Amino acid sequence: MKKMILALFAAAFVSSLCFAQQASAPVSQTAPAPPVTYTITGKVDSVSIGDATQGIASGITVIDEKGQKLSFVIKSGTSITAKDGKALTLSAIMKDNKVAVDYKTTRGIHRAQSIKLVE
């Protein structure tokens, strides 16, 4: 009888060690990759000036050399510059201006990081 109890106790102890090892194994979690910055160069198709008080964001739509049309959200901190590097406002960008837009895409939304007139 003592041997039977000792064998059951030993089996329970060994199995508890196995479960404890699985529970303490590190969980592999990979952090989401940071958004990559892309650049598109093309002609301005449209510009919309937003209204922060009404929650309407500013935006710009650009058509690249291949005819691909992309729209971008423009935040208040987005850098907008002329060919010579001088700062501009969004209202200075007109339809058919050639621009280079650096942007990041998160959750399907393109966010302009900088806009530069190139011609």
Summary of the structure (lengths in Angstrom):
residues: 119
radius of gyration: 28.9
end to end distance: 94.4
largest distance: 94.4
contacts: 267
relative contact order: 0.19
helix: 24%
strand: 41%
